[in-house]
Amino acid sequence: MILRLIGLCLAGLGAYVLLRGWPEYLPALVRSCLAVLLLVGGLGCWAAKRKKDDLPVAKGVRKPGMRDFLTMGMGILALECGFLWLLNAAPRPLEEVAILIEAKVQPAAAAERSSKAASSNAGNWLWSDEKRRALPQRTNLKPGAKPEIFVKLPQAKDAKFLLNRKVYVRAFTLDKFEDGVWSLGGDAPKDLEADAQGWIGLGDRGDGEILHEIFHGKDGGGRDTLTALQGVRAVRLPSLKLAADGMGFLPDMGGASGYSYLANSIPVGLEDLPKTEDWGNGKAVVAAGRFGALSAEAAGEGDLLKKLLNIQSFLRDRYGYSLRTVNRENLDPLENFLFSEKHGHCEFFATAAALMAREIGVEVRVAYGWAGGEYFPDSRMFVFRAREAHAWVEVKMKGVWVVMEPTPPVALGGGGSPRQAAPGEKPPTAEEELAGEQEETTDTGGEVEKTALVLMGVFGGIAIGSLIFRTARRGDASGRDYKFPGTKRRGGYLGIWQIVCEKKGLVGRAGWTLKRQLAEMETPPTFADELQGYHYALHYEEKPQDAEREKQLVAKIKGWE
């Protein structure tokens, strides 16, 4: 009894852990199904082995078996999958109905909502009008799969170069951190105009420039930022509002649904810098408290480049990547990341690395954009999707902004290196994406609906099949589960009793029990008490079947005939 109770408790604990979201790599539907199976299995193992006296207060007609628990478990799973299908399938039709009702009842509000939706359905969702990004207190991110940025390379050699390194497309940078918020510092914005060749210079030109064409959506709310491969040196646009070094706002393109322009970049990472060059030693960490001690430990010894590489490796090795953070103690988000949960998404890694690098005297900023991407060789096109949105650090080394990547490579899908599409595979059409013909999805709703329907059918079929099989088996038992009277005759003592009663004209009414039929007889047989006692002991007291006694009863019934 005690061991079975312990097993049932462990099954409940396992189900609780699954429903709380662990392990994270399993889909929620799989975790829910496993939790149900654990609970039903634990309950089945506990009840199937119990003794008669384990439950002295409430007893069933018979002890449930494993087939009963299988039927119950499969039925619960089918019901759960049905609810999951309903929750995924119902919102959109219900929303459409709500929109129709709103249009009839409140036409002014409906028109205002439609106008707002139309003006903000595309563009750079990373950016906000406030020119700031706060570290979130807790997270549960579910990035989508919609293609957002298209980078086309005119020259094959540039594609080959990028395929052998981490690829970053930068949208904007922020350089001021205060009270858990990154914002834009620096001077007043500058209006830049194109030169005679149509180019706007943004840095020193040089060898190794990568010419590329950028396609991306238009926001329509004044939040369209210059987006290009990291290390942009020039862009072919009629004008540009430069808010800061690394932050430019694109000109209005009229009625166009998106942007298309050329850019030149020289991407540089910490690993590209020559270790033999004199980079200086920076300054010693002087910050007090836990963060100062952690920064000093992370930087270690060596010159400035070595310390930056140490910080980068320290965060990659000591902290885990996760899109979900709980922060149960409501700590400062960075404190929670560094000293409590010790896992988070790229913004936490970038913030920690930037502040640690600032402690050793380096000019830093946090960059936002995309990393990795998918490369289509036939068209020399890189495609970056919403799920590849990323934040990293840029440090200024001898006048050049260089990528510092503290996020673990496993989080970047191939360490930030682009995936290669199969030969002959065509990329998504940029023009269709810019026109908004393909909706963004933040989950696999359609797949969830199909999977839930299939599993509902499978689990429901098993439950119904098990129920039918159990009923048929019960029906075949000789006299044990006889529905008396008014049902098909069966063999055994009760079947013989039914036949004899019919011959005597003593058939009871539908729903009568054997006890009721005997009580209604004017002259019951002399063996009535023996027949009733054996029948009730067999069915309601779980007594074993006695073949010899049944044989004697059959003889007495036939003799009464």
C-alpha positions, 0 to 999 in steps of 0.5 A: 500500500505505502509503495503504491502511494509513493508511486502515485505521488511520484507520478503526480510530481512528474506530471507537475514538472511537465506542466510547468514547462520542463524539459523546454525542448519538448512541445507543450502538446507532448508535455501535456500528453505525457503528464496525463499518461503519468497521472493515469498510469500512476493511478492505474498501478495504485488501484489495480493492485489494491486489496479489498480492504484498502477502501473500506468506505466506498467500493465499486461493483468490481475492481477496475483493471488496467483496461479501464484505466487505458480507456480513461487515459485515452479518453482524457487525452482525446478530450485534451487534444479536442480542446487544443484544436478548438483553442487553435481553430476558434480564435480567428473565426471568432475575431472575424465575427467580432470585427463584423459586430464592431463594424455594425455596432461601432463603425467609427471605432472599427474604422480607427482600428483598421487604420492603425492596423494598416499603418503598422503591419510591416517594417522594423519591429525591433525599433520603438518610437521612444528610441529606447529598449528596456531589459524585460523583467521576465520573458517568454519569447516565441519568435516567428518564421516570416522572412524580414530581411533580404540581402542579395550579393552581386559578386560570388566571392563576397558570398563565399567570404560570408559563408565562412564567418558569422553574418550580422545585419545591423538595424540600429545601435544604442549606447546609453544604459541607465536603470535597465534601459538602453537608449540613444545618446550622442549629438543632434541628428544630421541630415545627409545628402547623396553625392553626385554618384548617389552614395552617402558616405558613413565611414572610411572606404577600403579594401574588403568592401562587400557590395550588397542590395537590401530589401525590407519592409516599410513600417509607415510610422517613421521608424524605418532605420538603415539596415545593412551588413554590419560595418556599413561604410556607404549607402546608395540613398537620396538622403539619410537622417543620421541620429548617431554613428550606427543609427540612420533613419531612411527617407520616406519612399512615398507609396512603396510597400518596402525599401530596396537600396545598395550598401557597402560594408566591411564586417569585422569581428574581434577574431579578425583583429591581429593578436600581434598588434599593440592594443594597449591594456585598457584600465583596471576594473574599479566598480564595486560590488558583485558586478565589479568582482564578476567583471574583473574575473571575466576580463582576466589578464592580458592586453585589451583585445585579450580581455575582451575575448576573455569576457566573450568566452566567460559569458558563453561558457558560464551562462545558458541561452533561453527565451524564457526567464521567470525571475521569481524574486522580481530582481533587476533583470541584469542581476537576475541574469548574472546572479540568479537564473543565469540564463536568458536571451541575447539582449541579456548577454549583450548588455552584460558584455557591453557593461563589462567591456565598458569597465575596462575602458572600451567604447561600446554600444549594443547593436540590434538586427539579425544573425545567421540567415539562410543562403540560397546559392542559385540567386546569391540571396541571404534571407533573415527571418524573425526568429533570427533577430539578434542583439550583440555588442560592438566595441570601438578598436582604433576607430573601427566598430568591431563585433563582440559576440557573447551569446553562446554559438548554439543559440545562433544556429550554426554559431551565427554562420548562415545555413545553406539551402539545397541547390535549386531551392528558391528563396521566398520572393522579396516583392511578395513579402514587401507587399504583405502577401505572406502573413507573419506567424509566431507559432505553428498554429496550422500544424498544431491544429492538424496534430491535435485533430490526428491525436484526438482521432487516435486517442479517441479510437483507442478509448472507444475500441477498448470500451467496446472490447471490455463490454464484449468480454463482460458480455461473454462471461457465463452469468456473471454480468447478466442484465436481468431480465429482458436481454439476450439469454446467456448460458450458466445458471442465470440463463437456465433460470431465465428460460424456466421462468419464461416457461412458467410465465414468471418473466419480470419487468424490465429493470427488475433484479433477481431479488425483486423478481423473487420477492414478487413471486407468490410461491418462490422456489425452495432454493430461492435464498440459495440462488439469491445468496450465491448470485449476490456474493458472486457479483457484489462481494467479489466472491470467486466463481464456484463451478460445482455449486453452479452445477447444483443450482442448475440441477435444482432449477431444472428440477423446479421446472 
